[in-house]
Amino acid sequence: MRENYLEKAQEKAEVLITALPYIQKFNRKIIVVKYGGSAMKSEELKYSVIKDVTLLKLVGFKPIIVHGGGKEISDWVGKVGMEPRFINGLRVTDEPTMEIAEMVLNKVNKSLVQLVEELGVRAVGISGKDGGLLRVKKKYSDGQDIGYVGEITDVDPKILLDLLEKDFLPIVAPIGMDDQFQTYNINADDAACAIAKGVNAEKLAFLTDIEGLYRDINDKSSFINRITVDEADKLVDDGFIGGGMLPKLANCIDAVRNGVHNVHILDGRQLHCLLLEIFTDKGVGTMIVREENEL
């Protein structure tokens, strides 16, 4: 019995030792985690993600969570008897929908704060309106008016940097204001990229509903663990990337070219995907870097 216990304890110790170089390398570095998709729908996955981020905080990282809430917004729009409308994949956000979106996103925000606090880490939930974090202008979709949907024009990261300095874990809802202080809904991917650039993040991690990038989506052996921004550009130009992944990958490329050290595309449906990606040599998703020899 004792030998079996010692063997299992030794295995756990080996796992911790394997993680040590990564903990040393990224100590006090900022990581932005974009949290959304299926990982938000399952309570088990939600708790797993929050535990991962909390662990990163406790071992020395400076994490920031940027969350979505599209599914919940659509649910509430339906509950009040309205029909969700989309143009080119973007939600048409009239004034009543904007009110619902802000209400729902704030509710999601505070629920995540509560989970983090339950795990013993101090968290603060804010939106892009707080401290002038995200300034936007009205966004159009191929010239069509889609209502109160914002395109980010400026990021003032002071409130985030102050919170990190005071040892809080910031959790950000993707809402911003324009120059006339009108409220706008923002695509959460766009918000995460803009914030990652604004705080010069070491890493930006997207929790998505896919495993990562493939050279051929129908060939599982073509999975890409690591790719440079130039190679990613070529994938797009050659037509290998389409659908909802296209704007996400464009955001990733832009982030890496504008100060973020590397970007990770991860399957948020996989338990502990963040820890497996960051604390293992090969990882479990796709990492996008500037140059081939970068770590």
N, C-alpha and C positions, 0 to 999 in steps of 0.2 A: 504493500500500500504506500509506504513512505517513498520507495523508489519511483513509483508511478507519479507521485506528487512532485518529487524533485525533477523528474524528467519534464513534466509540463511547465514547472517554474523556470527551468532552464530555457525552454522554447520561448517563453514570454520574455525572458531577459535578452535572448538573441534578437528578438523583434525590436526591442527598445534600443539595443546597441546599433542595429542597422539604421534606425531613424536618427541617431545622434549627429552624423555629418550634416544632414538636412536641417536639423534644429539649429546647429551652429551657424550654418550658412545664411539662414533666413531669419535669425534672431533680430527682432525690432524692425523687420521689413513689413511693408504694408501689402496686404492681399485683399483684393476686392472680389467678393463672391456674388455673382448674379444668380439669384434663387427664384425658380419658377417652374412651370410645367407640371408634370406628374408628381414630382417630389413634393409639391405643395398640397396635393389632393389626398395623399395617404398619411395618416397620423404617424404610422411607423416610420415612413421615410422622412417626414418633417422632423420628428424627434431625432432621427439619425443624423440629418444634416446639421441641426443645431448643436448636437453633441460634438460633431466633427469641428465645427467652427469654434465652439467653446474650448475644445482641446487645443486648437491652434493658438488661441489667445493665451491659454495657460502655459504653453511651452515657449512663449516669447514672440509670436507673430503679432501683427497689428491688423486684425481683420475688420473689414467693413462689409456689411450685407446690403445689397440692393435687391429688392424683391419686386415681383410682379403681382398680378391678381386678376388677370383677364377672365379666367373661368368664373371666379366669384362675381365679378362685375356683370358678366352676361347672365348669371343666375339671378342676381338682384334686379336687373333690368326686366327680366321675365316675370319676376314676382310682382312687380308693380304694373304689369300689364303692357309693357312696352316691348317692341321687337328689336333685338340687336341688329344693327346694320353694319356691313363692312364694304369698303371700296378698296380693291387691290390689297386685301389682307389687313387694312387699317380700319379700326373701329370709327364709325361716324359718331362723333361726340357732340350732341347738341347740349343746351344748357341743363335740362333735367338729367341727361346721362352723365354730364360732368359732375353734378352734385352727387349722384349715386357712386360714381367712380371714386371720388374723393372720400366719401363715407366708407366705402368698402376697403380701399387701400389703407386708410387709417386704422380700420378694425384689424386687418391682416397685420399691419405694422405692430400694433400693441400686443397682439397675440404672440408674435415672435419675440418681442421684448420680454414678455412674461416667461416664455420657455427658457430664454437665456438666463434670466434672473433666477429661475428655479434651479439652474445648474451652478449657481454661485458666482456668476460673472455679472458685473454692472453693465447694463445696456441702456442706450437712449434711442428712442425712436423719433425720427424727424422726417420731413418731406423736403423736396427741393425748394420749397418756399421759405424754409427756415434759414435765417442768416443770409438770404440771397444766394443760396447754394447753386441753384439752377435757373438761369435766365433763358427765356425762350422767345421765339417768334412763331407766328401761325404757320403751320405746316400744310401743304397741299399735296394731293396725290394725283400726279399727272395732270395738274391744273385744276383738279376738282376740289371744291371746298368740303372738308370733312369735319368742320366744326372746331371744337376746342382741343385740338391735338397740336402739341408743341414740338418745334424743332429747336434743339439746344444751341444757343449762340454764345453762352459764356458760363464758366464754372468758377465760383469763388469758394475754394476748399477750406477757408479759415475755420468754419464751424466744425468740420470733420477733423482737422488737424488739432484743434483745441480739445475736442472730445478724446481723441487718441492720446494726447499728451496727459490728460487727466485720468487715463486708464479706463475709459469707457469703450464699449463696443457699439459703434454707431450702426443703426438699421434704418435704411433710407427708402421711403416711398417715392415712386417716380411721378411727382407732380411739381410743376414749376410756374413761374409768373413771367409775363412779358413786361415791356417798359411802362405799360399803363397799369401794371399790377393786376392784370386779368389772369385767372387760374387756367392752366392747361394740363391735360393728361399727356404723359410722355411714354414712349415705348421703353420698357424696362431695360432692354439690351442697349439702347442708345444711352440711357442714363448711366448704366454701369460702365460703359466705355468712356464716356465723358468724365465721370468721376475718377476712374482709374488713371486717366491721363492727367487730370487736375491735381491728384495727390502724388503723382510719379510712383505709382504702385509697382512693386516688384513683380506681382502676379495678378492676373485677372482670370478667374475661373467661372466658366459658364456651366451651370447645371441644366442640361437639356433632356430631351426625350429620345436622343440617339446616342450611340456609343462614341461617336467621333466622326472623323472624315474617312471616306473610302475613295480610292481611285475609280472604283466601279461599285456602285451601291448594291449591285446584284452578286458581287463576288466578295464574300466575307474574308477571303485571304488577302484582299487588297487594302486592308485596314492600314491607316497611317498613324504611327505612334508619334512621329516628329516630322515637322515640315518648316521650311523657311518661308518668309513672306513672299519672296520671289517665286518659289515653287507653288505657293498657294495662289498667287496671281495667275500663274500658268494653268492651274487646275480650272480656275474660273474662265479664263480665255478659251480653253479647249472644250468648255461645255460640260465638264464633269460635275459641276455644282449647280444646283437649281432649287427652285421652290423656296421654302422658308429659310433654308440654310444659306442662301446667297447673301441676303443682307447681314446675317449674323457673321459670316466669314469676312465680309467687307468691313464690319466693325472691328473684328479681331485684327485684321491686317493694319487698319488705321491706328489701332491702339499700340501695336508693337512698333510701328513707324514713328509714333509720337510719344515715346518715353516709357511705355510699359515694357518691362524686361521680357516677359513672355506671357502667352495666353493659353489657357487650357480649355478644351471642349470635352465635357464629361457627361456620362449618362447618370442623371440624377436619380434614376430608378434603382441604381445599384447601391446597396448599403455601403457606407463609408468610402464612397468613391473619392472624396477629397483627400482623405488620409492615404489611400492607396496610390493616388496620383503623385502626391507631394513627397511621401516618405519612402518610395521605392524607386529603384533605378529605371525600370521600364515604364512604370505607371500603367494606367488603365484606359486613358483617353488619348486625345490628340493634343500635342503641345506645339504651339506656333512660336518660332523664334526669329530673330533678325538674321543671324548668321549660323551656319551649320555647326560651328565649333562652340557655340554658346551653351552654357549649362542651364 
